[in-house]
Amino acid sequence: MPTEIEQVTMHGVPSHLPPVVSVSKTHGRAAQQDPAWLRYSLIGTAMAIIGLLIIVPVVSVFYQAFAAGPGVYWKNLTGDSDTRHSIYLTFLVVPVSVAANVVFGVAAAWAITRFRFPGRTLLTTLIDLPFAISPVVAGLMFLLLFGMQGYFGPWLREHHIKIAFALPALILVTTFVTLPFVARELIPVMEAIGSDEEIAAISLGANGWQMFWRVTVPNIKWGLLYGVILCNARAMGEFGAVYVVSGHIAGQTDTMPLRVEKLFQEYNNPGSFAVASLLTSLALVTLFIKIVLERKTQQELKEAAEPQAST
Amino acid sequence: MSIVVKNLTKHFGNFTALNDVSLEAPSGSLLALLGPSGSGKTTLLRIIAGLEGADRGLVLYQDEDVTHQSPKDRQVGFVFQHYALFRHMSVYENIAFGMRVRRKPQAEVDARVRELLHLVRLEGLGQRYPSQLSGGQRQRVALARALAVQPRILLLDEPFGALDAKVRQELRQWLRQLHDEIHLTTVFVTHDQEEAFEVADRVVVMRAGHIEQSGTPQEVFDHPATPFVMDFLGNVNVFHGRVENGMAMLGALNVAYPEYPHAESRQATAYVRPHELDIEHTPIGTSSLEVRVTQINPAGSVAKVRVFSEEFGLALNVDLNLERYAQLRIKTGDRVFVAPRNVRVFMPEAPDYVI
């Protein structure tokens, strides 16, 4: 799972405009002129590694999960109230975090691409910070702020507000570790599209909201959805940061990844693999949607890169 | 609806885009803001539209002060250089946009869009998307979209800048015709003097944030107020010399200059357009200059002759009409004499001279 996420991350961050021309056919032909043995051994090596590191583990997760038949699988997933709660919790934390990131991402991308202000470069860099920080460290940082011994701990306890080892902390750290996804996806798209259409909308009498919903959103929708998908994948799989701030309380603060680990530690392999297979299925669905959206975003960028040039 | 701009000043950081600019576009006129890039013409247009705020100064439509009004309240039609059509909307929806955001009833929108599609000669293309149109068609959609909101004035920013020469020519004439039909006060920005002179009633030449000269195309072309205007309005030959006693002495050329009757000699620069120079085989007193023909290009409506004066190291362009060219029978390498028919002399920052 983490391996796949890393790949998603790397791929989902176009740092600049795509080249206007795609790779031409002649380039492809040059590669095909390599000797057959080289071609087949390279292809074979790649296939073997993919098979060993990706296909076999993924299949084995499902194999293990379904080893005792679908009935047992279903029971493993739904029979345990703690497991049920972990699924519920993941499906609660993830949408809230994603929603928060959509709001932040659009606002940040807007600020960075539409305004020139001091600290703009710094902001662009800081958005990426959560990618660089280890999730465990991120979790610790939040504990340091909101934990019992943290800076705000005493004040929060006085006012009976529970953040650490409770739902708010889970949402906070999940939002933190996924913060860059939407913004990073939108910045190049909005940069490429430019503000001409938005200014045109204003000149035609649209107010800010009308401009945003009728002109900006339709132009960035695929990029936005792509960011949401990536953000969603990362949020579902998040383990380290959540592990630190959740306190790992079964039936209360365990999300699906934490539940997988706990069941595994308790030698409940069928239960662990059942939850793991659910997470993997969600990842596969995400991957599929990602591929579809990726094509759409590339198109969006391409159209923006050829701004209605005269014919 | 006339447009009046009073003492506009606009800075971008340390850069002064507009410096105390005032101008007036009479109701129903078609005015061109002409200038090189960086002269402030687009900034001026955007301030008139309300897309940009001014640091100081006023913008009036007729007698109404609109300086602090939003673009919406100003009700202007604005056409952008790169069209800025909404790429995800059909031509129909592009044109309808201004009415949609004003929540006009569908029947009214429909009628108006049809009318405008007819006006810009794009009937039947309503369901196309901008990416399916040619450059000229896109620009006409942009114009229809700007006109859809019944604007009080129409502003165009380099409307034909991104089009190829032939389409540009057609659209220019069409814009002029359209203007004569709808009589909307129109201001357009261009860096192409030919375009400005062909289309506009009045031309405003701008440089470095201020107005260099304004007037009818005829006035500006025949009586350029400054060397910059002279230079900007096209090909020009420059002579450096002195003026005194009612004469301008430009190297070997002496021409009458009664505007300066004083005895004190002063530096001056003279400008002569290529079509204002004539070629003779024999010298005409002191008002001609001996040169050698270096290049002749007779293709076109005039023969373009390039000559060089070895004595002064001066290359000149001469435009001869084809009749005169045939009569002269010159060829490359010939020694001939050029004589100006018309000379404009400018003295650099002449202080007021007391007689």
Chai-1 contact restraints between the chains, C-beta under 6 A:
chainA,res_idxA,chainB,res_idxB,connection_type,confidence,min_distance_angstrom,max_distance_angstrom,comment,restraint_id
A,D196,B,A84,contact,1.0,0.0,6.0,A-B,restraint_1
A,E197,B,A84,contact,1.0,0.0,6.0,A-B,restraint_2
A,E197,B,F86,contact,1.0,0.0,6.0,A-B,restraint_3
A,A200,B,A84,contact,1.0,0.0,6.0,A-B,restraint_4
A,I202,B,P71,contact,1.0,0.0,6.0,A-B,restraint_5
A,S203,B,P71,contact,1.0,0.0,6.0,A-B,restraint_6
A,S203,B,F78,contact,1.0,0.0,6.0,A-B,restraint_7
A,L204,B,F97,contact,1.0,0.0,6.0,A-B,restraint_8
A,L204,B,G98,contact,1.0,0.0,6.0,A-B,restraint_9
A,G205,B,K72,contact,1.0,0.0,6.0,A-B,restraint_10
A,G205,B,G98,contact,1.0,0.0,6.0,A-B,restraint_11
A,G205,B,V101,contact,1.0,0.0,6.0,A-B,restraint_12
A,A206,B,V101,contact,1.0,0.0,6.0,A-B,restraint_13
A,Q210,B,V101,contact,1.0,0.0,6.0,A-B,restraint_14
A,V215,B,F86,contact,1.0,0.0,6.0,A-B,restraint_15
A,P218,B,H88,contact,1.0,0.0,6.0,A-B,restraint_16
A,Q308,B,Y83,contact,1.0,0.0,6.0,A-B,restraint_17
A,Q308,B,P130,contact,1.0,0.0,6.0,A-B,restraint_18
A,Q308,B,R138,contact,1.0,0.0,6.0,A-B,restraint_19
A,S310,B,G135,contact,1.0,0.0,6.0,A-B,restraint_20
A,S310,B,A162,contact,1.0,0.0,6.0,A-B,restraint_21
A,S310,B,L163,contact,1.0,0.0,6.0,A-B,restraint_22
A,T311,B,S134,contact,1.0,0.0,6.0,A-B,restraint_23
A,T311,B,G135,contact,1.0,0.0,6.0,A-B,restraint_24
